[in-house]
Amino acid sequence: MERFLSMLYFGLMLSLLSCQCENPSGVTEKKYDNKVVWSYPILEGFGDLTKPVINDGKAFIPSNSILICARLADGKKLWQIDLGGHLASEDVLYDNGSIYLVLSDKILCFNAASGEKIWETLPSDFIAQSLSTISQTQTYLFIGGNNGKTVKISKSTGSVDLIFLLTQLIWNGYTQSARHPVASTSDNYLYIPTGWWTGEELRGNLLCFNSETGEYLWGYETTEKDASILGCAISDSIIVFPSGQSMIALNRFSGKKIWNVKIVDDAFWWNPTIINGTVYMGSSAKGKMYAFDLRTGEIKWISEETPSSIITLITVQDGKVFFCNNSRIYVLNAYTGKTIWWGHPPEHDKDGVSTYSSPVAVGEGYMVNVGSSKVYCLKVTN
């Protein structure tokens, strides 16, 4: 499964020309350049494909086992720490003055102002899943593992509060992994999408637990052939997730199916994003972005094809959809799916190989991305 995911994630195809596009009112939007404000080189070799985080005029950027705090306006490095290993998580979290991140065997918390380590936790017999995401509530972190476990960590102390054993809906003697757990911030529901290998094909489940007690509440087993369930997103009473060629919505309290939309010539792999009643999901087969109605599953729009699979974390902000497909950064109109802008790093024009790589962080008028050879900060131009 890991090998297949890597092939999808890092696949590059032919370049694609940008196009003129329209806003919801029908007025042609003016093309704009997202200029690189600053950049700095990273160590030669493979960088962490981890999404930076932006907060209060600063960017917190992981690359090649180093976490850097840089000023957004000019890139001045305010502090830098050696993490002692590559990140397992695909994101870095900021909350209430603290930074949280996950390595393969430990979870770390730092003071965002100084870079001082607050705590470090090494959960017993736990290996974090690569390219996983961290879910958080006001007081806890939830982190998926590749050995049939998901852990609940206190944000204040780093102590392990609860371990969820993922033994449901699989064969005896087999183990399912969890990449993208989602904890509700409004009630005590935790959703854990999983994948496992039978020896012949992929299978996947969506498991629902009480996040306070660890009680297993319900589960959904995918009926898609050779498909797992890697990610999910919740809004109101609905949970939405991809599995193979299908996007599926359930009542998140009962597990009852609401809708299932199958795209016969495409496939989905990773995490959806839900904003204002719209589900945004990138595809792995055709490299397109889809927008679905949260309540009905109706397809609102499908973007043009991009030259690589969209297996990344998506940001929707200010009427735009931002994503990086391990080559270019794209900005789409969130209401129509039309391409507003796409771009390679400036060095690509000369060497033909430099790429934007990590999920793109968006905030405070900037985009920050860890590329193949540099970290880049771009100004979002309206």
Sequence and secondary structure as in RCSB ss.txt:
>XXXX:A:sequence
MERFLSMLYFGLMLSLLSCQCENPSGVTEKKYDNKVVWSYPILEGFGDLTKPVINDGKAFIPSNSILICARLADG
KKLWQIDLGGHLASEDVLYDNGSIYLVLSDKILCFNAASGEKIWETLPSDFIAQSLSTISQTQTYLFIGGNNGKT
VKISKSTGSVDLIFLLTQLIWNGYTQSARHPVASTSDNYLYIPTGWWTGEELRGNLLCFNSETGEYLWGYETTEK
DASILGCAISDSIIVFPSGQSMIALNRFSGKKIWNVKIVDDAFWWNPTIINGTVYMGSSAKGKMYAFDLRTGEIK
WISEETPSSIITLITVQDGKVFFCNNSRIYVLNAYTGKTIWWGHPPEHDKDGVSTYSSPVAVGEGYMVNVGSSKV
YCLKVTN
>XXXX:A:secstr
 HHHHHHHHH           B TTS B       EEEEEE  SS     B EEETTEEEEEETTEEEEEETTT 
 EEEEEE SS B BSB EEETTEEEEEBSS EEEEETTT  EEEEE  TT  B TTB  EE SSEEEEEBSSSEE
EEEETTT  EEEEEE  TTS TT   EES  EE SSSSEEEEEEEEE SSSEE EEEEEETTT  EEEEEE  ST
T      EEETTEEEEEETTEEEEEETTT  EEEEEE TT  B S  EEETTEEEEEBSSS  EEEEETTT  EE
EE    SS   S  EEETTEEEEE SS EEEEETTT  EEEEE  TTHHHHS   B S  EEETTEEEEEBSSEE
EEEE   
